[in-house]
Amino acid sequence: MEVILAKHAGFCFGVKRATHLAFDAADRGGDTYTLGPIIHSPQVVQRLEEMGVKSVESVEEVENGGTIIIRSHGVASSELEAAEKAELEVVDATCPFVKKAQEHVATLSNEGYDVIVVGDAVHPEVQGIVSYATGRVYVVSTGKEVDRLPRMAKMGVVAQTTQSFEHLNDVVAACLARGGETRVYNTICDATAVRQYETKKLAGEVDCMVVIGGFNSANTKRLAQICRELLPRTHHIETAGQIDPAWFEGVNRVGVTAGASTPKWLIDEVIARISAIDQDKIG
């Protein structure tokens, strides 16, 4: 059984940067916290907890000072202000691509645009991006949702960094059809686009796909969705221990990909587990 790993599986630049900052802060010791999970990988969060880094939901939970790490998805502007007001040492691990989306929203609002964010309204990245608007702001996921918005003379569009180009194009087309002025910033991360392209190609070349990443990871779930549309024999897992040997009955080629928040050691463990199952079948 051949196991093929997508070329760009696992950590993207922003996540790698965030984890390095978090582990460096943990090594320095002292009271250290992350404002929300540093990345959407429960296994990485657990390792940080074992090093004494606690995940909190708000600055108010930090009572005795220390260091607070801003997660890779970013936080609401008010949370960042609260951390600075509390005189905590702030390590800002916000992904630079997310930071750029936040800046675009602030600029658009200040220039009189109503802002439309293409994304998942309950995702922490989107909630953070939205907070930088000073005027009207709407979160949509499809062009049909744009049709239900009030009339706007000036529309500014940005996207959650892990969105697909198809979703962004659909929303932009709906905005243009409404008339008025539309300014668009493509804030989709290149790493996301590359992973989606490679995953789609790989799913068309194998008998089974295994997608590794947190069940709370938006970009990993999107990779699994892309695979299932082409190959129903797709399995989304977090760890090697969740693999069922029955998945590989009659399979000659297995494709493996991983979300941008998935560390290399988890990918290595999954590939080793699949290889062991193959050896058991041969034996």
N, C-alpha and C positions, 0 to 999 in steps of 0.2 A: 504494500500500500504506500503510495507516494504522498508525502505531506508537503504542501507548498505554502510558504509564509509570504504574505503580501510584503512588498519592499518597505512600505512606510507604515508598518503596524506599531502601535504603542505611542509612547510619549511624544507630544509635539513640543515645539520650542517653549511656548508659554508655560506648559505644565512642568517641563523639565526645570525651567527657571524657578518656578514656584516651589517645587519640592526641594531644590538645592537650598533656597533661601530658608525654608522651614527647618530642614535638617541642620543647617549651619546655626540657626538660632537655638535649636534644641541642644546642640553641642556646647553652646556658650553657658548653658545652665540658667538658673534663676526661674522665676515664675513666667511661664511662656504659654500663650494661648493662640488659637486660631479663631478668627471670627467666621464661624461656619466651617464645614469640612474644607481643608486646604484644596483638595481636588475631589472629583467624584470617583474615588477608589476607596472602598471601605478598608481594604488591606493596607494601603499606605497610611490612612488615618489611624489604624490600629497600631502600626509601627511607631508613629509619632507619639501616640498615647503611652506606649511602653517606655518611651524616652522622657515622659513627663509633660508632654505638650497636650493641653486640654482644649477641646473644641467647645466654644460657647456660642450662644445664639445672639447675644447682645453685649455691648460694652458694660452695661449695668451689672453683669455677672462677675466682672473683675473688680474685686474689692480692695486689694492690697497692692495695686500697681504691678509693674512688670512689663513684659513685651507682648504685643498683640500682632499677629500676622494676618494681613488681609488676604483672603483666599484668591485663587487664580481667576475665579469668575467675577471678582470685584464685589463691592458692597454699595449700598445707597450712600449718597453724599452726606446725609445726616449722620450715618454711623461713623464715617471717617472723621467728621467734625467732632463727634462725641469722644472718640478715642484720643484725639489731639487735646480736647478740652480737659480730659481726665489725666493729661500729662503722662500717658502711656508711651513707651517706645514703640513706634509703629514701623513694622516691616511690610512694605506694600508689595505683595506678590501678585498683584493684578496683572493678568496677561496684557502685554502691550497692545494687542489687537482689540481687546475689550476696552482698554483705556482710550483708544482712538475712537471707538464707537461712542463712549461717554462724552468725549470732547466734541464730536460732531453734533450730538444732540444738544449740548449746551449752546454751540454756535448757531445752530438752526433756530432754536428758541429765541435767542437774543436778537436774531435778525428778522423776527416776526413770522416764522414758519410754524404751522401746525405740524407736529412730528408724528410720523407713523413708524413704528418699530415692527419689523417682520420677525416673529418669534413666538415662543411659548410664554404666555403671561405669568405663569407660576414659577418659571425657572429663575433661580437667583441672579443669573447674569442679566436677564431682561429686567428684573425688578431694579437692579442697580442702575442699568442704562437709563431707564425711565426716570429715575430720580433726578437726573441732571437737566431735565426739561423745566423751563420756567413758565411755560404756557401750556396750551392744550397738547396732550400726547395720547396716542392710541396704540394698542398692541393688536396686531392681526396676524393670521397665518395663511390666509387665502385672499384671492382677489374678490371673492364673493363677500367677504367680511368688509372689504373697503366700500362696497356698494351701499352698505348700511350705515356708513359714517355720515355725519352732518356735512353740509357744503363747506368747502375751504378754498380760499383764493390762492393760498401758497402752501404747498405740501412738501415736507422734507422727509425723505425715507432713508432709514438705516436698517441693518439686519443683525439679529443675533449671530455671533461669529460662527456657530455650527449649523446654520441654516443651509439648505440646498439652493443652488442657483435657480432651480425651477420655481421654488416658492417665491424667491425675490422677484424674478421676472414676472410671475403671475400677478403679484401685488403692484409692481410698477406699471404694468399694462393697464390694470384697473384704475390706477391714479391718473394716468395719461388720458384715459377715456373720459374722465370726469371733467376735463378742461382745467383751465387755470395753470398756474406755474408749479412745476414739480422739479425738485432738486433731489438727486439720488447719490448717496454714498454707499458704495459696495464695501461693506465691512465684514464680509464672509472671509474667514481665515483661509489662506492658501492650503494649509495643512489639511483642513477639513475637506476641501474640494479634491485634493490629491487622493486622500484616503477613500473618498466615495467613488472616484473614478477607478482606482485600482481594485476596490472591492467588487464593483459591478463587473469588471472584466474577468476577475478571478472566479466569481460565482458562475460565469458562463462556461468555464473550462474544467470544472471539477464535478464530482458526484455528491459531495457533502461539504457544507461550510460550518466552521466553528468560529464564532465571534466572541472575543474575550473583552470583558470590561464591566464596570459597575452597572448594576441594574438601575441605578439612579443617574447614569450618564446619558445625557441627551444625544451626544454624537455617536456613542456606541449603539444605542437603541436605533438610531437612524441607519447605521451600517447594517444592523440585523434586518431592518425593514427592507433595505435595498436588496439584500441577499434573498430574502424570502419571496420577493416579487419575481425573482428569476429562478430560484431554487428552493422549493418548499422544505427540502431536507437541510434546513439551517438551524443551528443551535446556538443560543446566546448564553454564555456562562460567565461566572466571575472567577472561578478557580478550577484547577485540574480535578479536584475531588468531586465535581458535579458531572463529570463525563460518564456517560453510559456506553459500555462497549457495544451494545446492540445497535447504536447509531451507525456503526461502520460495517454492518453486515452487507456483503455484496458491493462494497465501495472499493474502487481502485485508486481514486485520487481525492485527497482531502485538502480543502483550502482553509487557511487560518488567517484571520485578521484580528485587529484589536483597536479599541478606541484610543483617543488621544490622552486619556487619563490612566492607561494601563501600563504598569511598570514591566520592564524586560524580564524580571525574574518570574513573573506570573506567566508570561508567554512561554518562556523556556520550560516551565513545569508542565504546561499543557501539551507542548510538542513532545516532551519526554513521555508523558502518559499515553498519548496516542501511539507513539512508537512502541511502547511496551505492550499495548493491546494488540498491535500488529504482530509482534513477536510471539505472543501467546497463541494467536490464530495459526501461525506457521508451525509452532511447536505442537 
